[in-house]
């Protein structure tokens, strides 16, 4: 009887699954003002121009960005009248694609664990749900992970741009390890305990990490400026998530590079929890942003 109860409970478990950005493709495309009944066919045809792999290798989805949002965008004065009219009549589509191999791999893993998959979602949508909030101003969300740094620009609550940099917090640890001639675990411990301290005794440590961080933040800054120039929309703030974002002093360091408000995400502010966990969840919350955003979707 106990065995049958355990098997029944195992079969009833469900999960939502986050798809890594590296296994997906997200972009915004412009289409002529065609009838909505033909949009699906046209989007699938146009997608071949944007998705860098064969359509047979991906699962495709798309969403028509509401016209009310498009009308709020500023059209550059130097555009010709014909181009302005063409832009007003066009449709803007949020296009996403996920590798089928990735989906099938997750299905196999969860099937063996006797867990039913309720939904798949690209991780950047989960992290936006958890920490971006409701705002009509452009917001940049940076996921500072171990192996890579992901950047998403959200405008009018919609993902407008995503980018990934192949550098993360682990690169800082490697640099510390090589410079001090110590093993990786010790270097990681030093990085977490001291962080980007400006105290004189830690000047050497700061000088080791600073070039790597400057490279990452400079590339992010370039993406922000390109977006602001293209759409004439000023980014209001930067929100950081991921384990790497917990590096002591990183938000202050980033403010000096971006000249924009920078804050650490607090995704647990969207849910209720025992009050005695408040300090702990504020401290580690940024590393759970994607997990919490995925869970909130099902609520």
N, C-alpha and C positions, 0 to 999 in steps of 0.2 A: 504493500500500500504506500509506504514512504517513497519507494522508488517511483511509483506512478505519479505521485504528487510532485516530486522534483522534476520529472520529465515534463509534466504539464506546465509547471511554472517556467521552465527553461524555454518551452515552445512559445509562451505568451510574451516573452521579452521583446521589446522593440527598440529601435534606435534611429536617429537621424545621423547622416554621415556627411562630414565636411570633406570636400574635394580640394586638394592643394592647388594653389594658383599655377604652379609649374605644369600641372596636368590639365589645364584649362586655357581658355582664350576669351577675353572680354574686351569689347570695343563698342564705340558708338559710330553708326554709319548714317549718311544722309541719302534719302531716296526721293525721286520725283513725286509729285502729288498724284499718286495713282489711287484708284478705288480700293477701299479697305478689304474688299472681297478677294482682291488679287495679291494682297500684301504677302501672304504666306509663300506663295509661289515665287514672287519676285525676291523676297528676302533670301530664300534658299539658293536662288540663282546668283544673287549678289554676294552671298557669303563666300563663294568660291574665290572671290578677289581678295578677301581679307583673312580667311583662315589659312594658315600656312601648311596644312596637310590635306590629304584627300578627304572629301566629305564622307566617304565610307568608313573612315576611322574615328569619326566623332559623333556625338549626340548634340544636336543643334536646338537652341531655343532663342526666342527673341521677345521684346516688349516694345510697344509703341509709346514713346515718351509723349505725355499729354501736351497738346498744342498750347494750353494756357501757360505752361512753363516756358515753351519756346518763345512765346511772344514777349517775355520779360527780358530776353537776351538783347544786349546792345549790338546793333549792327554798325560796323565801322563806317565813318563818314565818307571815306574815300572810295567805297564800293560804288559801282555804277548802278543806275536805277534798275537796269535789267537784272542784275545780280541780286539786288534787294528784293525784287518781286519774285524771283526764282526761289530765294531762300525762304520767303514767307509761305510759299506754296509747297515747300518740300516737307517730307516727313522724316523725323529723326528716330532711329531704331537702336535700342540697346541689344546688342548681339552677343550671345554666349555660346561656347562650345566646350564639351568635355570629352576627353579621350575615352573611347569605348573600353579599351583594355583596362583602364583605371577603374571604371565602374564594375566591370566583370570581376576584377581582382578583389574589390571590396565585397561584392556579393558572395564570392566563394569563401572568404574569410568569415563573414558574419553567418553564413549558412552553416559552416562547421561549428561555430559557437552557438548555434541554435538561436540566433537573434534575427528577428525580422526587420528588414530595413524599411522605414516609413518614407523617407525622402533623402534625396541627395541635394547638397547645396555647395556652391563654390565658396571657399572660406572667407573671401572678402565681403560677401553679402552678410555673413554671420557677424563679422567683426563690426560692420557698419551698424547693424541692428543693435548691437550691444553697447556701442559707445558714441556714435555720432550725434544722436538725439535729433530733435526737430528744429531745423534752422533753414532760412532761405539764403544764407551766405555760404560761399565755398569753404569747405573744411578738408584738411588733409589728415588722413589717418596713416600712421607709419607702424608697420608690424616689424619690430626689430627682433628677428629670430637668430638662431645659432648659426645657420649656414647662409641665410639670405635675408635681405631687407625688402619688404613689400610696401609699396606706396599706392594709396588710393585717394583720388580727389572726388569728393561728394559735393554736388551743387543742387540746390532745391531738393535735397534729400535723395538724389539719384546719383549712382556711380557714373562718372563721366570719363574717368581715366584710371588705368591701373598699370603699374610698372614694377618690375622686380630687379633688384641689384644683387649680384652674386657675391655679396660680402655680408657678414653678420657678426654677432658678438663673439663667436668662436675665433674669428680672425684676431681679435684683440688678445685673447688668451694665448694664441700661438705666438704672437709677437712678444708678449711678456715672457713666455717660456724660452724663446730663442735668445732674447736680450739678456736675461738673467741666468741662463744656463740651468734652468730648473725643469722638473717634469710638468706635464700638462695640468694635472690635478692641483698641484701647488700653485701654479700660475692662476688657475681659475679661482682658487681660494683668495689669493691676494687681490685679484680684480674685484671680487664681490665685497670683500671687507673694506677696501680702501676707496675704490672707484676713482672718480675724476677729482680727487682732492687737490686743492690749491695750496696746501700747507708745504712749506719749503722742503721738509724731509721726504716728500713724495713727488718732488719736481721731476725726477728721472722717470718715474712710472707714468706721469702725465705726458711727458715728451714721447714715450713709446706708443701710447694709445692715440694721441692727438692726430697724427697723420692719417691713420686708418679711419677715424671718425670724420675727419675733415673731408676725406674722399667721398664717403657715403653721403654726408650732409650736403656737400657741394652739388652732387648729382641730383639729390632731392630738390635742392634750391633751384636748380636749372629747370626742372620739371614744373615747379610751382610758377616760376617767372614766365615760362612758355605758355602755360595755361592762362595766366592773367593777361598776357599780351594778346593771345588769340581771342579770348572772350570778353576782354575788358571787365573782368570780375576780380576784385581783390579778395584773396584768401584771408579769412577772418582768424583762423587758429589752426594749430597743429595738435593732434592727439596721438600719443604714443601707446602702443600695446606690445605684448610679447615679452618673453623672459629677458631679452636684452635691454628692454626699456627700463628695467629695475636697477640698472647700473647707477650707483650713487653719483649725483651731480650732472646726469645726462640732460635733464630738462633745462637747467640753467645754461649748460654748455650750448645746447641747441638754440636757445633764445638769441644768443649772441650771433649765431650764424644765420638765422632766418629773419631776425627783427620782427617776429610775429609771436603772439602768445602761444606758448607750448605747455601742455599739461599731460599728466599721466592719466590714462583711462581708469575709470572706476565703474566697471560694468555691474558690480553687485548693487549699485545704487538703484537699479531697476527692479530689484526683487527684495523680498523681506527675508530676514534671517535673525537669529538670536543676537541680542545687542552686545553680548560679550565677545562676539566675533568681529565687531566693527573694525578695530585697529588692524587685526590680522588681514581681513579681506581688503582693506584699503591698501595695505602694503603689497599684497601679492595679486590683487585683482586683475591687473593689466595682463598677466600671463594666462588668465582664464577667459579673456574676452571672446575668442572664437567659440569655445565650448559653451559659454553662457548664451551667446547670441544664437547659437544653433538650438539650444534648449528653449529659449524664449519663443522661437518660431512655432514650436508645437503647442505653446500656451495661448 
